[in-house]
Amino acid sequence: MDKIWETLYLSAKNVQNYRKISDYITAGEVSAAILSSSGKIYTGVCLDTCSTLGICAERNAIFNMITNGEYEIEKVIAILPDGKTGTPCGACRELMVQLMPEKYKDIEIMLDYENQKIITLGQMTPEWWI
């Protein structure tokens, strides 16, 4: 496996820390790491709320990347509560497509870290609604 995937996995795992923030908010059940086109890694965790104000780990990592002045994603990994990896939800996919409408199909997503299965966002989202 490409060494960068191991680095991304460990980066996401290092921020994954489930915690109760208040009676209404928990954080860190899911974590994510994004590799930007500059080679920098950005991480994020999910925030779950009792309403729709929460945010996915992938979008949190993307917002971290944007906050730091970058806009292009190369690779994405998300770690679920059981330590396995999974695919970004529809909202996360939509954000990546809108962020990179000409290049989104090339974003690599770690589908299954244990079995080293990688898929592109283009394979997951072959046609954009716009």
C-alpha positions in Angstrom: 0.0 0.0 0.0 1.1 3.5 -0.7 2.8 4.9 2.5 0.6 8.0 2.3 -2.5 6.0 3.0 -0.9 4.7 6.2 0.0 8.3 7.2 -3.6 9.5 6.4 -5.1 6.6 8.5 -2.8 7.4 11.5 -3.5 11.1 11.2 -7.3 10.5 11.3 -6.9 7.9 14.0 -4.9 10.4 16.2 -7.8 12.9 16.3 -10.6 10.3 16.7 -11.6 10.6 20.3 -15.2 10.1 21.1 -16.3 12.6 23.8 -19.5 14.2 25.1 -19.4 18.0 24.8 -22.7 18.7 26.4 -26.1 17.0 26.8 -26.7 17.8 23.2 -23.4 17.4 21.4 -20.9 14.6 21.0 -17.7 14.7 18.9 -15.0 12.4 17.5 -16.9 9.2 16.9 -15.8 9.5 13.2 -12.6 11.1 12.1 -11.2 12.0 8.7 -8.0 13.0 7.0 -7.6 14.9 3.7 -4.5 15.0 1.6 -4.4 18.3 -0.3 -2.7 18.9 -3.7 0.2 20.6 -1.8 0.8 17.4 0.1 -0.4 18.7 3.4 -2.8 16.6 5.6 -5.9 18.1 7.2 -8.0 16.3 9.8 -11.4 16.7 11.2 -13.9 14.9 13.5 -17.7 14.6 13.3 -19.9 16.7 15.6 -23.2 15.1 16.3 -26.0 17.3 17.7 -29.6 16.7 18.6 -30.6 18.8 15.6 -29.2 19.3 12.1 -26.4 21.5 13.2 -23.8 18.7 13.3 -21.0 18.2 10.8 -19.3 15.2 9.3 -15.6 14.5 9.9 -14.8 14.7 6.1 -16.4 18.2 5.8 -14.8 19.3 9.0 -11.4 18.3 7.5 -12.2 20.0 4.2 -13.2 23.2 6.1 -9.9 23.0 7.9 -8.1 22.7 4.6 -10.0 25.7 3.2 -9.3 27.7 6.4 -5.7 27.2 5.7 -5.9 28.5 2.1 -6.1 25.3 0.1 -8.9 24.1 -2.2 -7.8 20.9 -4.0 -8.2 17.4 -2.5 -6.1 14.4 -3.6 -7.2 11.7 -1.1 -9.8 11.2 1.6 -10.0 8.7 4.4 -12.7 8.4 7.1 -12.5 6.2 10.1 -15.7 4.8 11.6 -16.2 4.1 15.3 -15.2 0.5 14.8 -11.8 1.5 13.3 -12.8 0.5 9.8 -13.0 3.0 6.9 -16.0 4.1 5.0 -17.3 6.3 2.2 -18.2 9.9 2.6 -21.9 10.6 2.8 -23.9 12.4 0.1 -23.4 15.9 1.6 -19.6 15.3 1.8 -19.5 14.1 -1.8 -21.5 17.1 -2.9 -19.1 19.5 -1.2 -16.1 17.9 -2.9 -17.9 18.1 -6.3 -18.7 21.7 -5.9 -15.2 22.5 -4.6 -13.6 20.8 -7.5 -16.1 20.6 -10.4 -13.5 20.0 -13.0 -11.3 17.6 -11.0 -13.6 15.9 -8.5 -13.6 12.6 -10.4 -9.9 12.1 -9.6 -10.2 12.4 -5.8 -9.2 9.0 -4.3 -11.2 7.7 -1.4 -10.1 4.8 0.9 -13.1 2.5 0.8 -11.6 -0.4 2.8 -8.2 0.2 4.6 -7.9 -3.4 5.7 -8.3 -4.8 2.2 -6.6 -1.7 0.6 -9.6 -0.9 -1.6 -9.5 2.6 -3.1 -12.2 4.1 -5.2 -12.4 7.5 -6.9 -15.1 10.1 -6.3 -15.8 9.8 -10.0 -16.7 6.1 -9.6 -19.0 6.9 -6.6 -20.5 10.0 -8.2 -20.3 9.5 -12.0 -22.7 12.3 -13.0 -23.2 15.5 -11.1 -26.7 16.9 -10.8 -25.6 20.3 -12.2 
